[in-house]
């Protein structure tokens, strides 16, 4: 078979066994994958080409199991505007999504304890504004204003670092479109938050997400460490028995609170 024949030879998806359409093949490290199977992967996953068939099958199985976690998720707090960080504080879980139909989107549900850090990055770009001046020959020429005028644009990038088997970060934009500020003068703009309400709002959203997730992560880890710590025997103030308090801090014999 010639090169042309091999190029258009029909391929079979090593994940689902279905036939892969023309130009629909998604290469894996050791096989092929169709577009429909790729759609089932996590939106935060980015290493498909270096993944094996077995690892992709395992991820799709995990994604199917994630649907139950989405169904059991009850939002108690929402952070962000376009792409939102949804918190289930009762179950100590969170998800990041822009979807209106959560069950259909199946966003990854993570534990607070899986957060390893949060970063807020602000990308700044500066564009000089120009004016057109008519020349003696009738043509126009673009020249600088005096003093120069600039348009600054800002984009806010949130990165949640996580301990997860299929991705290690969740990176997304806080703002739909660039925050723009016009500035006149040769010197830098200084503090953009001082002159732009939109800048302050994006910065506030990012810092709030960072603060809430970092605090939640720290609290869960403290509770986990405390639960794993061996409990010392104490004397129950109610029945006088020497007891090791249960998970609720109560006497194992009479049920009275040894802390109260």
Number of C-alpha atoms within 10 A of each C-alpha: 7 6 8 8 9 10 11 11 12 13 18 16 21 20 17 12 12 14 15 20 15 11 11 14 19 16 17 17 12 12 17 20 26 23 14 13 17 16 10 16 21 18 15 16 14 12 11 17 14 12 15 16 20 13 13 21 16 12 18 19 13 15 19 14 11 17 19 13 18 19 11 11 20 16 16 12 11 14 16 20 13 14 16 17 18 20 25 19 16 10 14 15 21 26 20 22 18 14 14 8 9 14 13 10 16 22 22 19 20 19 20 25 20 17 21 16 15 20 15 18 13 16 10 13 12 16 11 14 16 14 11 12 13 10 9 7 6 8 9 12 11 11 12 14 15 9 9 15 18 21 15 19 18 20 20 22 17 22 17 20 17 19 15 12 8 16 15 16 19 16 16 17 20 22 21 11 11 18 18 18 17 15 18 16 12 11 8 12 17 8 8 17 13 10 14 13 12 17 22 14 15 23 18 13 19 23 15 14 21 18 13 12 21 18 12 18 20 15 15 16 14 13 11 12 10 11 11 9 9 8 14 8 11 15 14 23 14 14 13 12 15 14 19 19 22 13 9 10 15 18 25 16 15 13 15 16 16 19 12 9
